[in-house]
Amino acid sequence: MPQPLPSLLPLLDGYDAFILDQWGVLHDGAEPLPGALEAVHGLLDAGKVIVTLSNSGRRRAHAEGVLERMGFPVRRFRSNVTSGEAAFAALRAGEVAGEPLPGRRCYLVRRDDDVSVVDGSGVERVNDLADADFVMLSGVQGDRYGLDHFLAELAPAMARRLPVICSNPDLVALTANGNELSPGAVAEAYRERTGVVPIYVGKPYRPVYERCLEALPDVSKARIVCVGDSLAHDVKGGALMGLRTLFCVDGIHGADFDRGRPLGEQTDTVRRLAAAHGSPAPDYVIDRLRWS
């Protein structure tokens, strides 16, 4: 049964390191979420180690810049891991998910014209799907376009059944304006229409968690807790790595909970939602990241 928490304070004796999701836990893409800055400073001042882990399809430098602009003490974090950085490393190495790349020419679907996940990797970025060996889904303008827009863009790729690598497995992301379409939803729609199974880089898959653990060689897995707002990605991924998990309700699943009722009365909802998303129930549940 998930244990409801009033704050992070009950976890201080049992855990030394916290792997924190970014979107939906620390911020909404525009501003820090209420209580997040205080919670981060509280953990660091208590001697705890922080690693951030984001399914952002962009490289680490972009995520660190966003956090710094919002006032987070990024230089005090042990590491900042993004699925985009892991994808760049995979492209440069010439293999992803243990398999050789499906070619060396990539059509990149991205947000804000950020091409850093491909450029410099040794993979050629092409502008015409007719020239591509595979599609890389890094980001989408979910605030401007719906799913149909991206499926129309990728129609030539679907006709050829091109392989797809997705460096952001999230289906939706919490923003200041509510939940927004994310690349994982496009990848899944592509699969449904073509039968092509996307290659995902990011949570809930092991490689990004292994990057986090590489930054924590001095911390036992039993003393690490993963914090996130996605049951299918943060909670499932942490559990599959044998780590404890803390689920933040006021994220992408917020509409499924009654904020007027104590969390202790809604643990059955947590368990039901977790099962629906193919995830074990989290070890702990909290409304949002809060220090006290």
Phi and psi in degrees as a GROMACS rama.xvg file:
@    title "Ramachandran Plot"
@    xaxis  label "Phi"
@    yaxis  label "Psi"
@TYPE xy
-59.6179  137.864  PRO-2
-93.8527  116.126  GLN-3
-69.6288  140.551  PRO-4
-122.242  141.108  LEU-5
-81.8327  -19.6842  PRO-6
-168.241  -175.401  SER-7
-79.5843  -14.5703  LEU-8
-55.8945  -40.22  LEU-9
-64.3304  -13.5261  PRO-10
-91.6469  -9.68433  LEU-11
-64.3561  -36.897  LEU-12
-72.8123  -28.5278  ASP-13
-95.5552  -13.6064  GLY-14
-136.235  144.83  TYR-15
-109.472  -22.287  ASP-16
-135.369  143.846  ALA-17
-125.997  122.428  PHE-18
-96.3557  109.394  ILE-19
-104.364  127.917  LEU-20
-65.4031  158.722  ASP-21
-99.0142  -75.0333  GLN-22
-62.6141  126.855  TRP-23
91.8305  -12.2022  GLY-24
-120.831  -52.0485  VAL-25
-93.1583  -37.0514  LEU-26
-155.764  173.85  HIS-27
-113.581  19.3885  ASP-28
93.0389  -19.3975  GLY-29
-121.776  -38.4649  ALA-30
-141.277  156.422  GLU-31
-62.0961  143.876  PRO-32
-74.5662  152.741  LEU-33
-53.7056  127.778  PRO-34
86.4376  -10.3362  GLY-35
-68.5061  -44.1705  ALA-36
-62.2952  -44.1462  LEU-37
-62.1228  -41.5048  GLU-38
-64.4264  -43.2387  ALA-39
-63.2823  -46.7888  VAL-40
-63.8436  -37.2149  HIS-41
-61.9162  -44.7833  GLY-42
-62.4079  -46.6679  LEU-43
-65.3675  -41.8976  LEU-44
-67.8742  -23.0776  ASP-45
-84.8919  3.7246  ALA-46
85.5527  13.655  GLY-47
-85.0929  154.32  LYS-48
-99.5521  135.635  VAL-49
-118.386  131.207  ILE-50
-121.856  130.417  VAL-51
-95.6598  143.947  THR-52
-134.815  114.815  LEU-53
-123.469  143.516  SER-54
-84.2643  19.7142  ASN-55
-60.4341  130.381  SER-56
-76.2199  1.60562  GLY-57
-95.5355  169.227  ARG-58
-78.0436  166.925  ARG-59
-58.0191  -39.4907  ARG-60
-59.6752  -37.0306  ALA-61
-65.2856  -46.565  HIS-62
-62.3872  -40.3134  ALA-63
-65.3743  -38.1694  GLU-64
-63.2276  -40.8908  GLY-65
-61.5456  -46.8543  VAL-66
-62.9513  -42.4333  LEU-67
-64.3599  -41.698  GLU-68
-62.9145  -27.939  ARG-69
-85.6563  -3.81044  MET-70
96.641  7.47793  GLY-71
-76.5448  140.486  PHE-72
-79.7938  69.082  PRO-73
-56.6174  -37.3091  VAL-74
-68.0982  -13.5418  ARG-75
-91.1384  -6.59682  ARG-76
-78.9254  149.385  PHE-77
-69.726  -41.2821  ARG-78
-162.283  160.321  SER-79
-131.133  111.442  ASN-80
-108.037  132.067  VAL-81
-125.775  152.585  THR-82
-67.168  -29.1923  SER-83
-63.8547  -40.5469  GLY-84
-64.8332  -41.2503  GLU-85
-64.2522  -36.9636  ALA-86
-67.4655  -41.6392  ALA-87
-58.6202  -45.0854  PHE-88
-61.7394  -38.3008  ALA-89
-66.4628  -42.9384  ALA-90
-61.7468  -43.805  LEU-91
-64.8684  -35.6331  ARG-92
-77.7355  -15.8764  ALA-93
83.6119  12.9196  GLY-94
-150.546  151.599  GLU-95
-140.7  137.165  VAL-96
53.3832  35.5773  ALA-97
79.6585  4.201  GLY-98
-120.624  150.774  GLU-99
-60.2037  148.893  PRO-100
-57.6859  147.453  LEU-101
-76.9079  14.164  PRO-102
153.292  -176.079  GLY-103
-118.722  4.44647  ARG-104
-118.765  125.519  ARG-105
-124.784  135.647  CYS-106
-99.047  120.844  TYR-107
-104.146  122.693  LEU-108
-97.5059  119.249  VAL-109
-140.437  171.222  ARG-110
-110.138  138.99  ARG-111
56.0978  29.6058  ASP-112
57.0098  31.4664  ASP-113
-84.0294  110.787  ASP-114
-106.963  9.27581  VAL-115
-66.1925  -21.8601  SER-116
-69.5627  -19.3879  VAL-117
-112.521  -48.6963  VAL-118
-62.2742  130.312  ASP-119
92.7481  -4.17158  GLY-120
-87.0879  -13.311  SER-121
96.6524  -7.07675  GLY-122
-93.5032  136.391  VAL-123
-83.4219  129.089  GLU-124
-93.6408  125.824  ARG-125
-114.604  155.49  VAL-126
-101.989  -3.93494  ASN-127
-123.517  124.758  ASP-128
-61.0674  -22.3424  LEU-129
-65.5393  -22.6053  ALA-130
-97.5503  -2.5106  ASP-131
-88.9572  145.588  ALA-132
-90.9703  -26.8891  ASP-133
-158.597  166.053  PHE-134
-106.032  135.358  VAL-135
-110.891  119.323  MET-136
-98.1352  105.123  LEU-137
-104.912  -41.5975  SER-138
-158.606  158.067  GLY-139
-135.711  150.56  VAL-140
-84.3473  71.0292  GLN-141
-66.6724  -16.9027  GLY-142
-80.9772  -12.769  ASP-143
-116.001  -31.2891  ARG-144
-130.233  150.895  TYR-145
-96.1291  -179.108  GLY-146
-58.2943  -40.0251  LEU-147
-59.3189  -34.6209  ASP-148
-59.4161  -46.4624  HIS-149
-74.4693  -32.6984  PHE-150
-66.92  -36.9327  LEU-151
-64.7989  -41.7871  ALA-152
-60.177  -36.7832  GLU-153
-94.417  6.89873  LEU-154
-54.9009  -43.4445  ALA-155
-63.1429  -33.3027  PRO-156
-68.6715  -40.603  ALA-157
-64.9279  -37.6124  MET-158
-62.2959  -32.6498  ALA-159
-93.8182  -5.47978  ARG-160
53.7826  48.8061  ARG-161
-67.0946  144.421  LEU-162
-61.7216  153.336  PRO-163
-128.141  129.662  VAL-164
-110.188  127.93  ILE-165
-117.232  116.434  CYS-166
-95.7732  14.0134  SER-167
-145.716  93.2919  ASN-168
-71.2063  -7.07842  PRO-169
-60.0972  141.402  ASP-170
-85.0848  -37.6503  LEU-171
-140.299  161.453  VAL-172
-132.469  141.119  ALA-173
-74.8577  128.036  LEU-174
-128.156  176.598  THR-175
-62.2773  -21.3082  ALA-176
-104.843  14.9111  ASN-177
105.127  -168.208  GLY-178
-73.6245  138.697  ASN-179
-125.018  149.407  GLU-180
-56.1945  137.292  LEU-181
-123.655  165.818  SER-182
-57.7823  -33.0649  PRO-183
-58.7248  -32.5771  GLY-184
-68.1232  -36.685  ALA-185
-67.4367  -42.3467  VAL-186
-61.1571  -41.6966  ALA-187
-68.849  -37.9215  GLU-188
-65.4681  -36.9464  ALA-189
-61.2819  -45.1437  TYR-190
-61.0811  -44.1708  ARG-191
-62.3887  -32.064  GLU-192
-90.1619  -19.3399  ARG-193
-122.945  -21.0783  THR-194
81.826  -1.07287  GLY-195
-78.629  120.527  VAL-196
-82.7646  119.485  VAL-197
-65.0539  151.548  PRO-198
-97.1274  115.42  ILE-199
-99.0268  140.339  TYR-200
-121.589  115.915  VAL-201
139.138  -173.286  GLY-202
-66.6255  139.265  LYS-203
-97.747  24.0862  PRO-204
-89.1048  153.148  TYR-205
-59.6314  -42.1008  ARG-206
-54.0974  -39.7125  PRO-207
-71.9024  -31.9168  VAL-208
-70.7267  -35.1277  TYR-209
-62.7937  -35.3146  GLU-210
-62.7208  -39.9804  ARG-211
-63.7496  -46.0173  CYS-212
-66.6715  -30.2853  LEU-213
-62.1977  -28.4527  GLU-214
-83.6098  -5.64196  ALA-215
-125.141  49.1477  LEU-216
-67.403  -18.4778  PRO-217
-95.3064  6.31136  ASP-218
-121.752  127.643  VAL-219
-65.765  143.023  SER-220
-58.1315  -29.5072  LYS-221
-68.4156  -12.9867  ALA-222
-116.216  26.3497  ARG-223
-118.676  135.933  ILE-224
-124.986  135.149  VAL-225
-96.6989  132.055  CYS-226
-118.115  127.012  VAL-227
-163.129  170.826  GLY-228
-110.445  0.876495  ASP-229
-110.173  120.127  SER-230
-68.2616  -38.5216  LEU-231
-75.3491  -18.2253  ALA-232
-118.689  -60.4754  HIS-233
-69.6773  -50.8089  ASP-234
-72.1726  -47.8227  VAL-235
-61.0383  -46.0758  LYS-236
-63.3866  -44.566  GLY-237
-62.1422  -42.7834  GLY-238
-64.7927  -40.7119  ALA-239
-64.7077  -24.7066  LEU-240
-87.6216  0.530595  MET-241
77.9574  26.2647  GLY-242
-107.739  155.744  LEU-243
-73.4196  153.207  ARG-244
-131.956  143.217  THR-245
-123.439  119.558  LEU-246
-98.6822  125.523  PHE-247
-94.4193  116.11  CYS-248
-68.4203  -38.6467  VAL-249
-80.8631  53.2234  ASP-250
-127.584  -133.895  GLY-251
-68.0451  -18.8856  ILE-252
-98.4721  9.62745  HIS-253
-54.7609  -35.7063  GLY-254
-67.9399  -14.561  ALA-255
-86.051  -2.0028  ASP-256
-121.106  150.94  PHE-257
-94.6789  106.424  ASP-258
-70.6286  -9.70011  ARG-259
-86.6373  -5.54173  GLY-260
-111.485  147.3  ARG-261
-61.2754  146.09  PRO-262
-60.892  -30.7135  LEU-263
-60.4599  -21.2478  GLY-264
-92.9824  0.979978  GLU-265
-123.362  18.4209  GLN-266
-66.9155  -28.0361  THR-267
-64.3777  -35.9166  ASP-268
-64.6496  -41.6419  THR-269
-58.9609  -47.3012  VAL-270
-64.8152  -40.6826  ARG-271
-65.0391  -44.3461  ARG-272
-65.5258  -41.2447  LEU-273
-59.4103  -46.597  ALA-274
-61.7563  -39.5963  ALA-275
-64.5521  -25.8965  ALA-276
-101.722  15.0493  HIS-277
68.3992  28.4413  GLY-278
-120.888  147.089  SER-279
-62.9149  158.393  PRO-280
-66.5782  145.266  ALA-281
-68.505  160.214  PRO-282
-74.1648  -35.8867  ASP-283
-135.186  156.936  TYR-284
-139.443  141.575  VAL-285
-144.773  155.537  ILE-286
-67.8778  -46.5124  ASP-287
-157.848  169.707  ARG-288
-65.5346  115.266  LEU-289
-144.599  142.441  ARG-290
-80.8061  -40.8323  TRP-291
